[in-house]
Amino acid sequence: MLVLSRKRGQSIIIAEQIKVTVLDVSGEQVRLGVEAPQELAVYREEIYEQIRAENITATTVNPEAMQRLQEALDEREKEKEKEKENKDE
């Protein structure tokens, strides 16, 4: 981790595209300004971690739900085959 000291009004540049400026220092709280291209998402870490956890949860497959879905699809296929057999008679 790179550790830098900055005073109010001073900035750092990241990858020639992102500028982080110290706007204010009050006790243990520091206000930062971030200038970045619009296509780059900028999040507070706790929000980023929450989004990441929700994305992982959303993409996790529930094996029981998948089994029920497969059974429903198999049953539907059997019904279609019976309908086809009845039409052929």
Buried (B, 14 or more C-beta within 10 A) or exposed (E): EEEEEBEEEEEEEEEEEBEBBBEEEEEEEEEEEEEBEEEEEEEEEEEEEEEEEEEEEEEEEEEEEEEEEEEEEEEEEEEEEEEEEEEEE
